[in-house]
């Protein structure tokens, strides 16, 4: 993430698709408590990076604030934004609560995260780029 060139702007590929699906996620701990500090914040950051790697997502920015989390990542189109954020929240909560059992007293009924989240798609393509791509495909078919 840090010190990278602008290579992250280029489309990514799978065997059958070229894509650039950027998502910005934000979520909070239950009751927006200020519990993501110190070691907990550092561990949360590490865990989220590992989970993003499992999902084959590339983190572009990841910030853990005392009472909320921001994740900006490029993700393959096979995963919906809802799947990604729920996977991140579920898996990270289990790992964080295992590592820091004292947080269980601050987590209502063992729930670290609030059920709510924010997601925004982040675009990298203009209408002109899409038009040019479609025209190039038409030319290839001739």
Backbone as CSV, one residue per row, in Angstrom:
resi,resn,N_x,N_y,N_z,CA_x,CA_y,CA_z,C_x,C_y,C_z
1,UNK,0.811,-1.185,0.000,0.000,0.000,0.000,0.860,1.257,0.000
2,UNK,1.792,1.356,0.923,2.616,2.541,1.021,3.780,2.431,0.054
3,UNK,4.141,3.557,-0.546,5.305,3.585,-1.403,5.129,2.881,-2.741
4,UNK,3.895,2.567,-3.109,3.666,1.897,-4.382,3.561,2.920,-5.500
5,UNK,3.863,2.487,-6.716,3.663,3.356,-7.865,2.181,3.354,-8.205
6,UNK,1.830,3.916,-9.312,0.424,3.981,-9.720,-0.032,2.707,-10.423
7,UNK,0.707,1.620,-10.271,0.326,0.344,-10.875,-1.019,-0.167,-10.401
8,UNK,-1.462,0.282,-9.236,-2.763,-0.153,-8.708,-3.917,0.372,-9.555
9,UNK,-3.639,1.373,-10.408,-4.701,1.911,-11.273,-5.007,0.998,-12.457
10,UNK,-4.080,0.129,-12.795,-4.284,-0.761,-13.947,-5.307,-1.846,-13.625
11,UNK,-6.086,-2.245,-14.619,-7.040,-3.336,-14.387,-6.329,-4.617,-13.967
12,UNK,-7.015,-5.419,-13.181,-6.502,-6.709,-12.730,-7.149,-7.790,-13.592
13,UNK,-6.660,-9.025,-13.495,-7.180,-10.104,-14.343,-7.376,-11.392,-13.574
14,UNK,-8.385,-12.135,-14.004,-8.532,-13.535,-13.628,-8.409,-14.305,-14.941
15,UNK,-8.656,-15.599,-14.922,-8.557,-16.366,-16.172,-9.555,-15.893,-17.215
16,UNK,-10.717,-15.394,-16.765,-11.777,-15.068,-17.716,-12.244,-13.623,-17.668
17,UNK,-11.633,-12.800,-16.848,-12.130,-11.429,-16.730,-11.010,-10.438,-16.467
18,UNK,-11.212,-9.227,-16.978,-10.369,-8.092,-16.608,-11.280,-7.178,-15.810
19,UNK,-10.764,-6.640,-14.708,-11.635,-5.862,-13.838,-10.858,-4.818,-13.060
20,UNK,-11.593,-3.876,-12.539,-11.110,-2.909,-11.575,-12.300,-2.578,-10.689
21,UNK,-12.525,-3.404,-9.674,-13.653,-3.235,-8.762,-13.112,-2.725,-7.431
22,UNK,-13.217,-1.431,-7.233,-12.740,-0.823,-6.003,-13.897,-0.557,-5.060
23,UNK,-13.733,-0.976,-3.808,-14.769,-0.775,-2.797,-14.180,-0.079,-1.579
24,UNK,-14.952,0.841,-1.019,-14.595,1.497,0.229,-15.606,1.038,1.272
25,UNK,-15.125,0.374,2.304,-15.973,-0.132,3.389,-15.651,0.621,4.676
26,UNK,-16.684,0.878,5.463,-16.508,1.454,6.798,-17.472,0.733,7.724
27,UNK,-16.980,0.330,8.905,-17.857,-0.237,9.919,-17.336,0.114,11.303
28,UNK,-18.192,-0.114,12.304,-17.863,0.307,13.666,-17.995,-0.863,14.636
29,UNK,-17.291,-0.771,15.768,-17.535,-1.751,16.838,-18.946,-1.524,17.402
30,UNK,-19.480,-2.548,18.008,-20.802,-2.449,18.625,-20.851,-1.217,19.534
31,UNK,-21.872,-0.431,19.419,-22.090,0.795,20.196,-20.985,1.832,20.011
32,UNK,-20.249,1.721,18.922,-19.174,2.652,18.556,-18.207,2.915,19.715
33,UNK,-17.891,1.857,20.422,-16.955,1.975,21.545,-15.527,2.175,21.038
34,UNK,-14.744,2.940,21.767,-13.342,3.207,21.408,-12.451,2.065,21.896
35,UNK,-12.531,0.928,21.208,-11.768,-0.243,21.656,-10.637,-0.614,20.704
36,UNK,-10.569,0.031,19.545,-9.549,-0.321,18.553,-8.334,0.582,18.727
37,UNK,-7.612,0.351,19.821,-6.437,1.160,20.134,-5.260,0.240,20.470
38,UNK,-4.057,0.778,20.344,-2.849,0.046,20.723,-2.685,-1.281,20.005
39,UNK,-2.414,-2.326,20.793,-2.204,-3.669,20.224,-3.426,-4.173,19.472
40,UNK,-4.608,-3.833,19.968,-5.838,-4.282,19.315,-5.914,-3.700,17.905
41,UNK,-5.598,-2.421,17.757,-5.624,-1.771,16.440,-4.590,-2.393,15.508
42,UNK,-3.381,-2.616,16.016,-2.329,-3.218,15.186,-2.727,-4.615,14.732
43,UNK,-3.243,-5.412,15.667,-3.649,-6.772,15.329,-4.825,-6.758,14.349
44,UNK,-5.763,-5.850,14.539,-6.910,-5.738,13.632,-6.433,-5.443,12.219
45,UNK,-5.478,-4.545,12.088,-4.922,-4.198,10.775,-4.293,-5.428,10.119
46,UNK,-3.495,-6.178,10.875,-2.846,-7.390,10.348,-3.878,-8.418,9.895
47,UNK,-4.871,-8.637,10.755,-5.909,-9.635,10.466,-6.672,-9.259,9.210
48,UNK,-7.044,-8.003,9.073,-7.800,-7.576,7.892,-6.977,-7.754,6.620
49,UNK,-5.688,-7.458,6.683,-4.823,-7.656,5.507,-4.776,-9.133,5.125
50,UNK,-4.667,-10.019,6.114,-4.629,-11.461,5.840,-5.940,-11.940,5.225
51,UNK,-7.063,-11.466,5.744,-8.364,-11.886,5.230,-8.569,-11.364,3.809
52,UNK,-8.149,-10.128,3.550,-8.241,-9.595,2.186,-7.423,-10.449,1.221
53,UNK,-6.265,-10.894,1.665,-5.422,-11.758,0.828,-6.137,-13.074,0.528
54,UNK,-6.801,-13.650,1.551,-7.582,-14.881,1.343,-8.634,-14.688,0.254
55,UNK,-9.255,-13.517,0.252,-10.310,-13.217,-0.720,-9.755,-12.785,-2.080
56,UNK,-8.427,-12.731,-2.187,-7.735,-12.269,-3.387,-8.044,-10.808,-3.688
57,UNK,-8.234,-10.026,-2.619,-8.439,-8.586,-2.724,-7.106,-7.891,-2.447
58,UNK,-6.901,-6.766,-3.096,-5.674,-5.989,-2.888,-6.023,-4.753,-2.064
59,UNK,-5.515,-4.675,-0.824,-5.789,-3.489,-0.017,-5.043,-2.273,-0.561
60,UNK,-5.761,-1.185,-0.776,-5.145,0.057,-1.235,-4.986,1.031,-0.075
61,UNK,-5.906,0.982,0.874,-5.820,1.786,2.094,-6.577,1.046,3.181
62,UNK,-6.011,1.039,4.360,-6.648,0.351,5.480,-6.320,1.146,6.738
63,UNK,-7.348,1.688,7.383,-7.148,2.479,8.592,-8.022,1.923,9.704
64,UNK,-7.416,1.699,10.847,-8.150,1.265,12.032,-8.117,2.427,13.012
65,UNK,-9.268,3.050,13.202,-9.421,4.173,14.118,-9.976,3.626,15.434
66,UNK,-9.926,4.380,16.524,-10.419,3.850,17.806,-11.857,3.331,17.763
67,UNK,-12.725,3.970,16.937,-14.122,3.538,16.933,-14.688,3.231,15.546
68,UNK,-13.817,3.026,14.558,-14.285,2.582,13.243,-13.111,2.105,12.383
69,UNK,-13.470,1.412,11.305,-12.484,0.827,10.394,-12.797,1.286,8.978
70,UNK,-11.760,1.662,8.220,-11.884,1.978,6.796,-11.071,0.952,6.016
71,UNK,-11.663,0.379,4.990,-10.943,-0.520,4.083,-11.257,-0.082,2.658
72,UNK,-10.211,0.189,1.876,-10.359,0.476,0.448,-9.572,-0.606,-0.263
73,UNK,-10.261,-1.420,-1.065,-9.603,-2.574,-1.690,-10.133,-2.828,-3.089
74,UNK,-9.269,-3.398,-3.913,-9.668,-3.910,-5.224,-10.001,-5.379,-5.037
75,UNK,-11.185,-5.788,-5.487,-11.634,-7.158,-5.252,-12.128,-7.780,-6.542
76,UNK,-11.952,-9.088,-6.688,-12.420,-9.758,-7.894,-13.945,-9.681,-8.006
77,UNK,-14.463,-9.641,-9.220,-15.910,-9.488,-9.412,-16.735,-10.693,-8.960
78,UNK,-16.104,-11.801,-8.643,-16.872,-12.974,-8.197,-17.426,-12.795,-6.783
79,UNK,-16.904,-11.807,-6.042,-17.376,-11.538,-4.681,-18.225,-10.274,-4.672
80,UNK,-19.406,-10.360,-4.095,-20.230,-9.158,-3.951,-19.673,-8.315,-2.815
81,UNK,-19.934,-7.008,-2.830,-19.486,-6.168,-1.711,-20.044,-6.648,-0.365
82,UNK,-21.301,-7.088,-0.341,-21.907,-7.573,0.906,-21.168,-8.803,1.416
83,UNK,-20.809,-9.714,0.526,-20.057,-10.912,0.929,-18.707,-10.506,1.515
84,UNK,-18.011,-9.589,0.848,-16.674,-9.189,1.283,-16.719,-8.579,2.680
85,UNK,-17.603,-7.599,2.890,-17.623,-6.920,4.190,-18.082,-7.865,5.293
86,UNK,-19.051,-8.718,5.023,-19.508,-9.650,6.055,-18.440,-10.695,6.373
87,UNK,-17.690,-11.128,5.378,-16.588,-12.068,5.596,-15.495,-11.395,6.432
88,UNK,-15.152,-10.147,6.065,-14.135,-9.409,6.826,-14.548,-9.237,8.284
89,UNK,-15.786,-8.830,8.496,-16.255,-8.580,9.855,-16.352,-9.871,10.665
90,UNK,-16.907,-10.914,10.073,-17.092,-12.168,10.802,-15.782,-12.829,11.180
91,UNK,-14.904,-12.975,10.205,-13.639,-13.658,10.466,-12.735,-12.826,11.377
92,UNK,-12.709,-11.516,11.171,-11.853,-10.678,12.016,-12.365,-10.667,13.456
93,UNK,-13.671,-10.612,13.656,-14.224,-10.605,15.017,-13.805,-11.856,15.783
94,UNK,-13.922,-13.011,15.143,-13.533,-14.261,15.813,-12.066,-14.218,16.226
95,UNK,-11.198,-13.807,15.308,-9.766,-13.805,15.597,-9.389,-12.760,16.642
96,UNK,-9.994,-11.575,16.558,-9.682,-10.509,17.517,-10.149,-10.902,18.915
97,UNK,-11.363,-11.454,19.028,-11.882,-11.838,20.345,-11.120,-13.027,20.935
98,UNK,-10.566,-13.898,20.088,-9.725,-14.993,20.593,-8.417,-14.432,21.150
99,UNK,-7.840,-13.487,20.452,-6.548,-12.899,20.857,-6.696,-11.980,22.066
100,UNK,-7.815,-11.264,22.143,-8.046,-10.310,23.231,-9.355,-10.648,23.943
101,UNK,-9.354,-11.698,24.780,-10.593,-12.123,25.440,-11.211,-11.048,26.332
102,UNK,-10.404,-10.086,26.793,-10.948,-9.012,27.631,-11.949,-8.139,26.874
103,UNK,-11.899,-8.157,25.544,-12.865,-7.382,24.750,-14.262,-7.993,24.798
104,UNK,-14.356,-9.272,25.181,-15.670,-9.923,25.228,-16.611,-9.225,26.196
105,UNK,-16.057,-8.629,27.248,-16.917,-7.910,28.204,-17.466,-6.619,27.592
106,UNK,-16.749,-6.072,26.603,-17.214,-4.859,25.928,-18.036,-5.190,24.684
107,UNK,-17.980,-6.442,24.256,-18.728,-6.884,23.076,-20.024,-7.541,23.550
108,UNK,-21.135,-6.963,23.193,-22.430,-7.481,23.618,-22.710,-8.827,22.972
109,UNK,-22.988,-9.827,23.793,-23.294,-11.187,23.324,-22.229,-11.716,22.357
110,UNK,-20.982,-11.356,22.604,-19.890,-11.851,21.777,-19.795,-11.213,20.405
111,UNK,-20.545,-10.151,20.173,-20.515,-9.458,18.878,-19.569,-8.270,18.970
112,UNK,-18.494,-8.309,18.214,-17.528,-7.216,18.231,-18.013,-6.052,17.375
113,UNK,-18.523,-6.369,16.183,-18.893,-5.336,15.219,-20.400,-5.081,15.219
114,UNK,-20.761,-3.861,14.896,-22.156,-3.514,14.655,-22.608,-4.235,13.386
115,UNK,-23.901,-4.489,13.258,-24.399,-5.147,12.052,-24.308,-4.234,10.834
116,UNK,-24.284,-2.939,11.046,-24.303,-1.964,9.949,-22.920,-1.776,9.339
117,UNK,-22.917,-1.312,8.110,-21.669,-0.933,7.439,-21.992,0.038,6.327
118,UNK,-20.964,0.695,5.834,-21.065,1.583,4.676,-20.220,0.979,3.576
119,UNK,-20.716,1.051,2.335,-19.912,0.626,1.192,-20.154,1.598,0.040
120,UNK,-19.073,1.940,-0.646,-19.166,2.762,-1.850,-18.280,2.124,-2.902
121,UNK,-18.760,2.137,-4.128,-17.904,1.686,-5.215,-17.041,2.871,-5.620
122,UNK,-15.831,2.566,-6.017,-14.895,3.604,-6.401,-14.541,3.368,-7.856
123,UNK,-14.825,4.331,-8.713,-14.638,4.147,-10.147,-13.283,4.594,-10.641
124,UNK,-12.857,3.979,-11.727,-11.586,4.306,-12.350,-11.760,4.424,-13.853
125,UNK,-13.006,4.345,-14.322,-13.251,4.277,-15.751,-14.206,5.391,-16.159
126,UNK,-13.860,6.091,-17.219,-14.750,7.118,-17.750,-15.611,6.521,-18.855
127,UNK,-16.638,7.242,-19.247,-17.501,6.787,-20.342,-16.691,6.645,-21.629
128,UNK,-15.718,7.527,-21.843,-14.886,7.438,-23.050,-14.076,6.152,-23.082
129,UNK,-13.566,5.723,-21.941,-12.797,4.476,-21.888,-13.696,3.286,-22.213
130,UNK,-14.906,3.283,-21.661,-15.842,2.188,-21.942,-16.193,2.174,-23.424
131,UNK,-16.507,3.337,-23.989,-16.846,3.425,-25.420,-15.700,2.896,-26.275
132,UNK,-14.475,3.313,-25.950,-13.308,2.866,-26.724,-13.146,1.350,-26.621
133,UNK,-13.313,0.802,-25.424,-13.204,-0.646,-25.238,-14.238,-1.384,-26.084
134,UNK,-15.476,-0.919,-26.055,-16.540,-1.567,-26.829,-16.233,-1.490,-28.315
135,UNK,-15.774,-0.326,-28.771,-15.423,-0.180,-30.186,-14.277,-1.109,-30.570
136,UNK,-13.284,-1.258,-29.720,-12.161,-2.152,-30.005,-12.626,-3.601,-30.102
137,UNK,-13.570,-3.979,-29.239,-14.108,-5.343,-29.308,-14.845,-5.563,-30.613
138,UNK,-15.572,-4.553,-31.054,-16.308,-4.636,-32.325,-15.322,-4.822,-33.470
139,UNK,-14.222,-4.081,-33.453,-13.196,-4.187,-34.496,-12.564,-5.580,-34.499
140,UNK,-12.368,-6.176,-33.343,-11.767,-7.510,-33.252,-12.679,-8.562,-33.837
141,UNK,-13.989,-8.352,-33.754,-14.965,-9.328,-34.244,-15.089,-9.318,-35.757
142,UNK,-14.710,-8.206,-36.396,-14.869,-8.092,-37.863,-13.950,-9.028,-38.592
